[in-house]
């Protein structure tokens, strides 16, 4: 039977984000008790304290890195035409395309939702969760739909769908009350506030089907293993080869009219050098239609020494990027040396510049008695590198909690 599967050329998927680089023998940084010096240390610039991912030790470069490469396909990029308009790839979800100029260059971008304006109205994206239940060779089982009462009172799947990613909560950006709305909606409203503030109906919301499909996989010993973490609620985390896992993911029955979510629990993907918390990507069905997907890890507190990296932190990052840059090909002037990017990159990935930074200065969002830790996301205007776009965002800032008060500068 022919099946469509994820393809990650050069050990990469389109829009790979949340890459955690490891360095054996790295000096400095925080080393948790019970973890020997030389465990994985991550340098995350001045915005967030140096982080230690415990207890993994791999050979590599001790920095956050964006990606290893792109899917090479000229049909999945927004690009300017000779007349200054933009062409964008087909997408089976509501979407719109626009552009901005910086100097002599035109930059096209494509986003999910409807064009923001005073009478735009709302968009609701349905997500279908494929919960991958992974069993490792030592017998450890990681099931995103099961309740592990040592870690939480509900399953990771329910924790995600109970969160502000799917439920309305009061969200404020500086002096601007964005409303009682979903988190990704708040990012969209906030970044286009100049155009939608008069429209109480503008929205980009998520709605899950409520029926997660559990897919059981046994991880061969050569493709993954577990690591013990002293004091961690589950005792161990799982590590699985990113290429092996991607080869097990069939998109044959996925609907291009939904956002497909591959959900993992306390399992992180690895390559020879890197560890991945998640990524967003696209796929094509047999009719050549494009669909959008994310591979996401829900994690419990304690896997990272940086306390904010837990529950929906990675999910907020990947959903935000899927909405703002569905194909990972929205080109912008080069930026970098910030967030998870130690070098330069030139696409509109709204999570990467603030990876590890939690909404509301680290306070997160409390909803129904639980404090969630969604990542603060960047606004469109930051990527333009032009002051004239500063008024687009709520409260005149360039990110959801105002961590960025000025636009990006050209990376060289």
Secondary structure, DSSP 8 states (H G I E B T S, - for coil): ----B---GGG--TTEEEEEE--TT--SS---TTS-TTS-EEB-TTTS--EEBSS---SS-SBEE--S-----TTSS-EE-TTS-EE----SS-EEEEEEEETTEEEEEEEES---STT--EEEEEEEEEEEEEE-TTS-EE-TTS--TTT-SS-HHHHHHTSTTTS-EEEEETTEEEEEE-HHHHHHHHHTHHHHTT-TT-EEEEEE-S--EEEEEE--TTTEEEEE-TT-TTSEEEEEEHHHHHHH-B-TT--TTSEEEEEEESEEEE-SSEEEEEEEEEEE-TT--EEEEEEEEEB-TTSBSSTTSSBTHHHHHHHHHHHH-TTS--EEEEEEEETTEEEEEEE--TTGGGTT-BTGGGT-EEETTEEE--B--B-HHHHHT-GGGGGGSGGG-SBTTSS--S------
